[in-house]
Amino acid sequence: MERHERLAIRHQLLKKLRDSFLYNSEPTFTLSSGRQSRYYIDCKKVTLDGECAYLIARLVLDAIADDQVDAIGGMTLGADPIAVATAVVSFQEDRPLSAFVVRKEPKTHGTTAYIEGPLPRGSRIVVVDDVLTSGASTERTIGILKEAGCEIVKVLALVDRKEGGRDRLTAAGYRVETLFTVEDLLKA
Protein backbone atom coordinates (compact mmCIF):
# COMPACT_ATOMS: atom_id res chain seq x y z
CA MET A 1 0.00 0.00 0.00
CA GLU A 2 1.27 3.47 -0.82
CA ARG A 3 2.18 5.75 2.08
CA HIS A 4 -0.47 8.38 1.28
CA GLU A 5 -3.19 5.70 1.12
CA ARG A 6 -2.06 4.23 4.47
CA LEU A 7 -2.14 7.68 6.07
CA ALA A 8 -5.63 8.40 4.68
CA ILE A 9 -6.95 5.09 6.02
CA ARG A 10 -5.33 5.70 9.42
CA HIS A 11 -6.89 9.17 9.55
CA GLN A 12 -10.39 7.81 8.79
CA LEU A 13 -10.08 5.02 11.37
CA LEU A 14 -8.62 7.29 14.01
CA LYS A 15 -11.64 9.58 13.74
CA LYS A 16 -13.99 6.61 14.22
CA LEU A 17 -11.91 5.26 17.12
CA ARG A 18 -11.98 8.66 18.81
CA ASP A 19 -15.77 8.62 18.47
CA SER A 20 -15.79 5.26 20.30
CA PHE A 21 -13.50 6.52 23.09
CA LEU A 22 -15.16 7.23 26.44
CA TYR A 23 -13.36 9.15 29.18
CA ASN A 24 -14.22 10.05 32.77
CA SER A 25 -12.02 11.84 35.31
CA GLU A 26 -12.83 9.04 37.79
CA PRO A 27 -12.14 5.36 37.06
CA THR A 28 -15.73 4.27 36.36
CA PHE A 29 -15.22 1.77 33.51
CA THR A 30 -14.71 -1.88 34.38
CA LEU A 31 -12.31 -3.70 32.05
CA SER A 32 -12.46 -7.42 31.25
CA SER A 33 -9.74 -7.97 33.87
CA GLY A 34 -12.06 -6.48 36.48
CA ARG A 35 -9.80 -3.45 36.90
CA GLN A 36 -11.33 0.04 36.87
CA SER A 37 -10.20 2.59 34.30
CA ARG A 38 -10.86 6.24 33.48
CA TYR A 39 -11.37 5.41 29.83
CA TYR A 40 -12.96 2.76 27.66
CA ILE A 41 -12.40 2.05 23.99
CA ASP A 42 -15.58 0.58 22.50
CA CYS A 43 -13.86 -0.93 19.47
CA LYS A 44 -16.88 -3.01 18.43
CA LYS A 45 -18.49 0.23 17.21
CA VAL A 46 -15.58 0.45 14.78
CA THR A 47 -14.75 -3.18 13.95
CA LEU A 48 -18.39 -4.07 13.26
CA ASP A 49 -18.92 -1.11 10.92
CA GLY A 50 -18.64 -2.26 7.28
CA GLU A 51 -16.49 0.61 6.06
CA CYS A 52 -14.20 0.51 9.09
CA ALA A 53 -13.86 -3.29 8.93
CA TYR A 54 -12.65 -2.94 5.35
CA LEU A 55 -10.18 -0.20 6.30
CA ILE A 56 -8.89 -2.20 9.28
CA ALA A 57 -8.40 -5.22 7.03
CA ARG A 58 -6.38 -3.11 4.59
CA LEU A 59 -4.09 -1.90 7.40
CA VAL A 60 -3.74 -5.41 8.83
CA LEU A 61 -2.82 -6.84 5.43
CA ASP A 62 -0.30 -4.05 4.99
CA ALA A 63 1.19 -4.82 8.43
CA ILE A 64 1.65 -8.50 7.58
CA ALA A 65 2.62 -8.07 3.91
CA ASP A 66 6.17 -9.33 4.49
CA ASP A 67 5.14 -12.25 6.72
CA GLN A 68 4.43 -15.78 5.56
CA VAL A 69 0.98 -16.32 7.09
CA ASP A 70 -1.72 -18.97 6.60
CA ALA A 71 -4.43 -17.69 8.93
CA ILE A 72 -5.52 -14.86 11.19
CA GLY A 73 -7.68 -14.83 14.31
CA GLY A 74 -7.78 -14.68 18.08
CA MET A 75 -9.97 -14.82 21.15
CA THR A 76 -13.65 -14.20 20.57
CA LEU A 77 -15.18 -11.54 20.47
CA GLY A 78 -12.54 -8.86 19.98
CA ALA A 79 -10.69 -10.68 17.21
CA ASP A 80 -13.70 -12.01 15.27
CA PRO A 81 -14.61 -9.01 13.08
CA ILE A 82 -10.95 -8.17 12.43
CA ALA A 83 -10.09 -11.72 11.39
CA VAL A 84 -13.13 -12.20 9.15
CA ALA A 85 -12.76 -8.81 7.44
CA THR A 86 -9.05 -9.47 6.85
CA ALA A 87 -9.76 -12.93 5.41
CA VAL A 88 -12.38 -11.52 3.01
CA VAL A 89 -10.18 -8.65 1.83
CA SER A 90 -7.17 -10.98 1.54
CA PHE A 91 -9.19 -13.09 -0.91
CA GLN A 92 -10.15 -9.98 -2.89
CA GLU A 93 -6.48 -9.00 -3.06
CA ASP A 94 -5.42 -12.50 -4.20
CA ARG A 95 -3.53 -13.16 -0.94
CA PRO A 96 -6.04 -15.53 0.68
CA LEU A 97 -5.88 -16.15 4.42
CA SER A 98 -8.19 -18.24 6.55
CA ALA A 99 -9.87 -16.81 9.63
CA PHE A 100 -10.28 -18.63 12.92
CA VAL A 101 -11.82 -17.98 16.33
CA VAL A 102 -10.62 -19.14 19.73
CA ARG A 103 -13.44 -19.75 22.21
CA LYS A 104 -13.11 -18.64 25.82
CA GLU A 105 -14.20 -22.14 26.85
CA PRO A 106 -14.24 -25.31 24.75
CA LYS A 107 -17.48 -26.40 23.15
CA THR A 108 -19.52 -28.68 25.36
CA HIS A 109 -20.74 -30.71 22.39
CA GLY A 110 -19.44 -32.14 19.14
CA THR A 111 -15.66 -31.88 18.95
CA THR A 112 -15.35 -29.96 22.28
CA ALA A 113 -12.88 -27.71 20.46
CA TYR A 114 -11.50 -24.35 21.57
CA ILE A 115 -10.73 -23.33 17.98
CA GLU A 116 -13.26 -22.80 15.17
CA GLY A 117 -12.22 -22.47 11.56
CA PRO A 118 -9.85 -24.10 9.09
CA LEU A 119 -6.63 -24.22 11.10
CA PRO A 120 -4.51 -27.33 10.48
CA ARG A 121 -1.49 -28.20 12.64
CA GLY A 122 1.60 -26.30 11.52
CA SER A 123 -0.36 -23.22 10.41
CA ARG A 124 1.60 -19.97 10.54
CA ILE A 125 -0.74 -17.46 12.13
CA VAL A 126 -1.24 -13.88 13.21
CA VAL A 127 -3.07 -13.47 16.51
CA VAL A 128 -5.28 -10.35 16.49
CA ASP A 129 -7.30 -8.47 19.07
CA ASP A 130 -9.16 -5.19 19.14
CA VAL A 131 -7.57 -3.84 22.34
CA LEU A 132 -4.28 -4.87 23.98
CA THR A 133 -4.17 -4.11 27.71
CA SER A 134 -2.24 -6.45 30.01
CA GLY A 135 -1.68 -9.12 27.37
CA ALA A 136 -3.07 -11.87 29.61
CA SER A 137 -5.95 -12.89 27.31
CA THR A 138 -3.65 -12.80 24.27
CA GLU A 139 -1.13 -14.96 26.11
CA ARG A 140 -3.90 -17.44 26.98
CA THR A 141 -5.00 -17.46 23.32
CA ILE A 142 -1.43 -18.12 22.19
CA GLY A 143 -1.18 -21.05 24.61
CA ILE A 144 -4.31 -22.66 23.14
CA LEU A 145 -3.04 -22.11 19.60
CA LYS A 146 0.43 -23.48 20.32
CA GLU A 147 -1.14 -26.55 21.90
CA ALA A 148 -3.02 -27.01 18.61
CA GLY A 149 0.32 -26.99 16.76
CA CYS A 150 0.25 -23.47 15.35
CA GLU A 151 3.26 -21.23 14.83
CA ILE A 152 2.70 -17.66 16.02
CA VAL A 153 4.19 -15.27 13.46
CA LYS A 154 2.98 -12.01 15.00
CA VAL A 155 0.54 -10.49 17.47
CA LEU A 156 -1.40 -7.55 16.07
CA ALA A 157 -3.83 -5.31 17.95
CA LEU A 158 -6.00 -2.48 16.72
CA VAL A 159 -5.32 -0.34 19.85
CA ASP A 160 -2.64 -0.65 22.53
CA ARG A 161 -3.77 0.78 25.89
CA LYS A 162 -0.04 0.88 26.81
CA GLU A 163 -0.59 -0.92 30.10
CA GLY A 164 2.06 -3.62 29.83
CA GLY A 165 0.60 -5.97 27.23
CA ARG A 166 3.22 -5.30 24.57
CA ASP A 167 6.05 -5.69 27.09
CA ARG A 168 4.59 -8.92 28.46
CA LEU A 169 4.18 -10.51 25.03
CA THR A 170 7.53 -9.25 23.75
CA ALA A 171 9.26 -10.67 26.85
CA ALA A 172 7.57 -14.00 26.06
CA GLY A 173 9.24 -13.91 22.63
CA TYR A 174 6.44 -12.67 20.37
CA ARG A 175 6.55 -9.94 17.74
CA VAL A 176 3.89 -7.38 18.64
CA GLU A 177 2.51 -4.63 16.45
CA THR A 178 -0.38 -2.26 17.04
CA LEU A 179 -2.15 -0.03 14.56
CA PHE A 180 -2.95 2.67 17.14
CA THR A 181 -2.16 3.50 20.76
CA VAL A 182 -4.23 5.15 23.46
CA GLU A 183 -2.03 8.23 22.94
CA ASP A 184 -3.36 8.48 19.39
CA LEU A 185 -6.88 8.58 20.81
CA LEU A 186 -6.06 11.13 23.48
CA LYS A 187 -4.61 13.66 21.02
CA ALA A 188 -7.06 16.31 19.90
VEXVEXMI-972885 format. One line per field, with one value per residue (C-alpha): residue in one letter; chain; z, x, y. Coordinates in Angstrom, 2 decimals. Each point is the difference from the previous one (the first is absolute). Last residue first. Example, Ala and Ser with C-alpha at 12.3 -4.5 7.8 and 13.67 -1.06 7.14 Angstrom:
BEGIN
r: c(s / a)
c: c(A / A)
Z: c(7.14 / 0.66)
X: c(13.67 / -1.37)
Y: c(-1.06 / -3.44)
# end
This chain:
BEGIN
r: c(a / k / l / l / d / e / v / t / f / l / t / e / v / r / y / g / a / a / t / l / r / d / r / g / g / e / k / r / d / v / l / a / l / v / k / v / i / e / c / g / a / e / k / l / i / g / i / t / r / e / t / s / a / g / s / t / l / v / d / d / v / v / v / i / r / s / g / r / p / l / p / g / e / i / y / a / t / t / g / h / t / k / p / e / k / r / v / v / f / a / s / l / p / r / d / e / q / f / s / v / v / a / t / a / v / a / i / p / d / a / g / l / t / m / g / g / i / a / d / v / q / d / d / a / i / a / d / l / v / l / r / a / i / l / y / a / c / e / g / d / l / t / v / k / k / c / d / i / y / y / r / s / q / r / g / s / s / l / t / f / t / p / e / s / n / y / l / f / s / d / r / l / k / k / l / l / q / h / r / i / a / l / r / e / h / r / e / m)
c: c(A / A / A / A / A / A / A / A / A / A / A / A / A / A / A / A / A / A / A / A / A / A / A / A / A / A / A / A / A / A / A / A / A / A / A / A / A / A / A / A / A / A / A / A / A / A / A / A / A / A / A / A / A / A / A / A / A / A / A / A / A / A / A / A / A / A / A / A / A / A / A / A / A / A / A / A / A / A / A / A / A / A / A / A / A / A / A / A / A / A / A / A / A / A / A / A / A / A / A / A / A / A / A / A / A / A / A / A / A / A / A / A / A / A / A / A / A / A / A / A / A / A / A / A / A / A / A / A / A / A / A / A / A / A / A / A / A / A / A / A / A / A / A / A / A / A / A / A / A / A / A / A / A / A / A / A / A / A / A / A / A / A / A / A / A / A / A / A / A / A / A / A / A / A / A / A / A / A / A / A / A / A / A / A / A / A / A / A)
Z: c(19.90 / 1.12 / 2.46 / -2.67 / -1.42 / 3.55 / 0.52 / -2.70 / -3.62 / -2.58 / 2.48 / -0.59 / 2.19 / -0.90 / 2.63 / 2.26 / 3.43 / 0.79 / -3.10 / 1.28 / 3.43 / -1.37 / -2.52 / 2.66 / 2.60 / 0.27 / -3.29 / -0.92 / -3.36 / -2.68 / -3.13 / 1.23 / -1.88 / 1.40 / -2.47 / -1.54 / 2.56 / -1.19 / 0.52 / 1.41 / 1.85 / 3.29 / -1.58 / -0.72 / 3.54 / 1.47 / -2.42 / 1.13 / 3.66 / -0.87 / -1.84 / 3.04 / 2.30 / -2.24 / 2.64 / -2.30 / -3.73 / -1.64 / -3.20 / -0.07 / -2.58 / 0.02 / -3.30 / -1.08 / -1.59 / -0.13 / 1.11 / 1.12 / -2.16 / 0.62 / -2.01 / 2.47 / 3.61 / 2.81 / 3.59 / -1.11 / 1.82 / -3.33 / 0.19 / 3.25 / 2.97 / -2.21 / 1.60 / 2.10 / -1.03 / -3.61 / -2.48 / -3.40 / -3.41 / -3.29 / -3.08 / -2.13 / -3.74 / -1.62 / -3.26 / 1.14 / 0.17 / 1.98 / 2.45 / 0.29 / 1.18 / 2.40 / 1.44 / 0.59 / 1.71 / 2.24 / 1.04 / 0.65 / 2.19 / 1.94 / 2.77 / 0.49 / 0.10 / 0.58 / -3.07 / -3.77 / -3.12 / -2.26 / -2.33 / 0.49 / -1.53 / 1.16 / -2.23 / -0.58 / 3.67 / 0.85 / -3.44 / 0.44 / 3.40 / -1.43 / -2.81 / 2.44 / 2.25 / -2.98 / -0.95 / 3.58 / 0.16 / -3.03 / 1.22 / 3.64 / 2.34 / 0.69 / 0.83 / 2.43 / 1.22 / 1.04 / 3.03 / 1.49 / 3.67 / 2.17 / 3.65 / 0.82 / 2.57 / 0.03 / -0.42 / -2.61 / -2.62 / 0.80 / 2.33 / -0.87 / 2.85 / 0.70 / 0.73 / -2.48 / -2.54 / -3.59 / -2.74 / -3.35 / -2.79 / -1.83 / 0.34 / -1.69 / -2.90 / -0.48 / 0.27 / -2.64 / -2.58 / 0.76 / -0.13 / -3.40 / -1.34 / 1.39 / -1.60 / -3.35 / 0.16 / 0.80 / -2.90 / 0.82)
X: c(-7.06 / 2.45 / -1.45 / -0.82 / 3.52 / 1.33 / -2.20 / 2.07 / -0.79 / 0.80 / 1.77 / 2.89 / 1.38 / 2.66 / -0.11 / 2.80 / -1.67 / 1.69 / -1.73 / -3.35 / 0.41 / 1.46 / -2.83 / -2.62 / 1.46 / -2.65 / 0.55 / -3.73 / 1.13 / -2.68 / -0.68 / 2.17 / 2.43 / 1.94 / 2.44 / 1.21 / -1.49 / 0.56 / -3.01 / 0.07 / -3.34 / 1.88 / 1.57 / -3.47 / -1.27 / 3.13 / -0.25 / -3.57 / 1.10 / 2.77 / -2.52 / -2.30 / 2.88 / 1.39 / -0.56 / -1.93 / -0.11 / -3.29 / -1.59 / 1.86 / 2.02 / 2.21 / 1.83 / 0.50 / 2.34 / -1.96 / 1.96 / -3.09 / -3.02 / -2.12 / -3.22 / -2.37 / -1.04 / 2.53 / -0.77 / -1.38 / -2.47 / -0.31 / -3.78 / -1.30 / 1.22 / 2.04 / 3.24 / 0.04 / 1.09 / -0.33 / 2.82 / -1.20 / 1.54 / 0.41 / 1.68 / 2.31 / -0.16 / 2.51 / -1.89 / -1.06 / -3.67 / 0.96 / 2.02 / -3.01 / -2.20 / 2.62 / 0.71 / -3.71 / -0.37 / 3.04 / -0.86 / -3.66 / 0.91 / 3.01 / -1.85 / -2.64 / 1.53 / 3.68 / 2.19 / 0.10 / 2.16 / 1.09 / 2.71 / 2.70 / 3.45 / 0.71 / 1.03 / -3.55 / -0.97 / -0.46 / -1.49 / -2.52 / -0.92 / -0.35 / -2.29 / -2.02 / -0.49 / -1.29 / -2.47 / -1.21 / -0.34 / -2.29 / -2.15 / -0.28 / 0.53 / 3.64 / -0.83 / -2.91 / 1.61 / 3.02 / -1.72 / 3.18 / -0.56 / 1.59 / 0.51 / 0.66 / -1.13 / 1.53 / -2.26 / 2.32 / -2.72 / 0.15 / -2.40 / -0.51 / -0.51 / 3.59 / -0.69 / 0.81 / -2.20 / 0.86 / -1.80 / 1.66 / -2.29 / 0.02 / 3.79 / 0.07 / -2.08 / 2.35 / 3.02 / -1.46 / -0.31 / 3.50 / 1.56 / -1.62 / 1.32 / 3.49 / 0.08 / -1.13 / 2.72 / 2.65 / -0.91 / -1.27)
Y: c(16.31 / -2.65 / -2.53 / -2.55 / -0.10 / -0.25 / -3.08 / -1.65 / -0.83 / -2.70 / -2.23 / -2.37 / -2.75 / -2.56 / -2.73 / -1.24 / -0.09 / 3.33 / 1.42 / -1.26 / 1.59 / 3.23 / 0.39 / -0.67 / 2.35 / 2.70 / 1.80 / -0.10 / -1.43 / 0.31 / -2.14 / -2.83 / -2.24 / -2.94 / -1.52 / -3.26 / -2.39 / -3.57 / -2.24 / -3.52 / -0.02 / 0.46 / 3.07 / 1.37 / -0.55 / 1.61 / 2.93 / 0.66 / 0.02 / 2.48 / 2.16 / -0.09 / 1.02 / 2.75 / 2.67 / 2.34 / -0.76 / 1.03 / -1.35 / -3.28 / -1.88 / -3.12 / -0.41 / -3.58 / -2.51 / -3.25 / -3.08 / -1.90 / 0.87 / 3.11 / 0.12 / 1.63 / -0.33 / -0.53 / -1.02 / -3.36 / -2.25 / -1.92 / -0.26 / 1.43 / 2.03 / 2.28 / 1.09 / 3.17 / 3.50 / -1.11 / 0.61 / 1.16 / -0.65 / 1.82 / -1.43 / 2.09 / 0.62 / 2.37 / 0.66 / 3.50 / -0.98 / -3.11 / 2.11 / 2.33 / -2.87 / -1.41 / 3.46 / 0.66 / -3.39 / 0.48 / 3.55 / -0.84 / -3.00 / 1.33 / 1.82 / -2.68 / -2.66 / -0.62 / 0.14 / -0.15 / -0.03 / -2.83 / -1.28 / 2.65 / 0.54 / 3.53 / 2.92 / 1.26 / -0.43 / 3.68 / 0.77 / -2.79 / 1.43 / 3.51 / -1.21 / -2.11 / 3.02 / 2.00 / -2.74 / -0.35 / 3.80 / 0.10 / -2.87 / 1.15 / -2.96 / 0.89 / 3.63 / -0.22 / -3.24 / 2.08 / 1.51 / 1.47 / 0.71 / 2.65 / 0.83 / -3.65 / -2.55 / -3.49 / -3.03 / -1.49 / 0.55 / 3.72 / 1.82 / 3.65 / 2.50 / 1.09 / 3.68 / 2.80 / -1.79 / -0.90 / -1.92 / -0.71 / -1.26 / 3.36 / 0.04 / -3.40 / 1.35 / 2.97 / -2.29 / -2.27 / 2.79 / 1.36 / -3.47 / -0.61 / 3.31 / -0.72 / -3.45 / 1.47 / 2.68 / -2.63 / -2.28 / -3.47)
# end
